[in-house]
Amino acid sequence: MKYLHGFNKKEQDRLYFQSQFLKEQVFRNVDFHACRDILEIGCGVGAQTEVLLEKFPHAQITSVDASEAQLARAKERFKNHPRKKQVKFILADAKNLKFPANSFDAVFICWLLEHVPKPVDIVKEANRVLRIGGRIVCNEVLNNTYFVDPYSPMIQKVLFEFNDYQWEIAGDPFVGAKLGIFLDTAKFKGITVMPAWVHFDRRDLIRRKEFMDHERDLFLSAAPELLKEKRITPAEVKELKREWEVLKADKDSVIFYSWMQAFGVK
Ligand SMILES: C[S@@+](CC[C@H](N)C(=O)[O-])C[C@H]1O[C@@H](n2cnc3c(N)ncnc32)[C@H](O)[C@@H]1O
């Protein structure tokens, strides 16, 4: 399956920034304090692995991803990490993990399920490898919550093409809203699903600018693929960049984005 953002260094760096920037929201209500063996599925470059270790320094973490390029970057990043002995990075397809049943106390999934054709199969696989009483936490996108002001038509157009193309290649930019159904189908108990969000305006100009820069880069990371597919033109990419600059320069601009978090117990 195609991966819309690509695996180049700029995109990998974006994941390190994103995990630190959003960590209080992504890890809100995540309580793995009593969990020793944590499985992180779709770990990418190990950006959330760093946060997992920060928050749960006692844990043994097994982090899997289907991309050798992402794992190579993760291993490089952890070469000098003081807790590197607590982390294993393993090449694996999330829907077919090689771990025996009942191997882990917790599963952490973040920004993965939008990229796969049958997300429920991955949630079932997570359930299989968890011990009884083990916990799952998922953070996943819901891209139609995206809002910027002043109105920016090219951002809206590129967002539509991004979502529509992801849908065409069997991903799901709205997968977050369905997490409750996946956890229920996979037989998790005590399921809770709730939105998480970021909202910035002139009351915090530094974070607003940082988030807008991040979002501009996220949009641009998909641009080469959208250009190749003739969904957008080079002139539209230029206009997209201009609109982001207008937003950043406007004292009263606003940006809001919400995604979904789901929690369950085996
Ligand atoms: C947007 S990245 C998120 C990485 C990390 N969770 C984070 O928040 O920084 C999505 C990752 O999912 C991985 N991925 C996609 N399909 C996968 C699959 N079937 N099995 C394992 N990993 C997969 C990609 O290689 C990519 O590294």
The ligand as a Tripos MOL2 file, in Angstrom:
@<TRIPOS>MOLECULE
LIG
   27    29     1     0     0
SMALL
NO_CHARGES

@<TRIPOS>ATOM
      1 C1          2.4110    8.4960   10.3100 C.3       1 LIG1
      2 S1          3.5500    7.2440   10.7410 S.3       1 LIG1
      3 C2          3.3460    7.2990   12.4970 C.3       1 LIG1
      4 C3          4.5260    6.7710   13.2540 C.3       1 LIG1
      5 C4          4.4380    6.8950   14.7820 C.3       1 LIG1
      6 N1          3.3420    6.1390   15.3200 N.3       1 LIG1
      7 C5          4.3470    8.3400   15.2150 C.2       1 LIG1
      8 O1          3.3070    8.7630   15.7370 O.co2     1 LIG1
      9 O2          5.3520    9.0510   15.0400 O.co2     1 LIG1
     10 C6          2.7570    5.7220   10.2890 C.3       1 LIG1
     11 C7          3.6760    4.5130   10.3050 C.3       1 LIG1
     12 O3          2.8900    3.3480   10.0850 O.3       1 LIG1
     13 C8          3.6860    2.4120    9.3890 C.3       1 LIG1
     14 N2          2.8200    1.3970    8.7930 N.ar      1 LIG1
     15 C9          1.9290    1.5240    7.7800 C.ar      1 LIG1
     16 N3          1.3180    0.3540    7.5270 N.ar      1 LIG1
     17 C10         1.8370   -0.5500    8.4100 C.ar      1 LIG1
     18 C11         1.6160   -1.9380    8.6650 C.ar      1 LIG1
     19 N4          0.7270   -2.6320    7.9590 N.pl3     1 LIG1
     20 N5          2.3240   -2.5350    9.6510 N.ar      1 LIG1
     21 C12         3.2220   -1.8360   10.3870 C.ar      1 LIG1
     22 N6          3.4720   -0.5270   10.1960 N.ar      1 LIG1
     23 C13         2.7960    0.1180    9.2220 C.ar      1 LIG1
     24 C14         4.4410    3.2710    8.3610 C.3       1 LIG1
     25 O4          5.5970    2.6110    7.8950 O.3       1 LIG1
     26 C15         4.7360    4.5210    9.2070 C.3       1 LIG1
     27 O5          6.0040    4.4420    9.7880 O.3       1 LIG1
@<TRIPOS>BOND
     1     1     2 1
     2     2     3 1
     3     2    10 1
     4     3     4 1
     5     4     5 1
     6     5     6 1
     7     5     7 1
     8     7     8 2
     9     7     9 1
    10    10    11 1
    11    11    12 1
    12    11    26 1
    13    12    13 1
    14    13    14 1
    15    13    24 1
    16    14    15 ar
    17    14    23 ar
    18    15    16 ar
    19    16    17 ar
    20    17    18 ar
    21    17    23 ar
    22    18    19 1
    23    18    20 ar
    24    20    21 ar
    25    21    22 ar
    26    22    23 ar
    27    24    25 1
    28    24    26 1
    29    26    27 1
@<TRIPOS>SUBSTRUCTURE
     1 LIG1         1 GROUP 0 **** ****
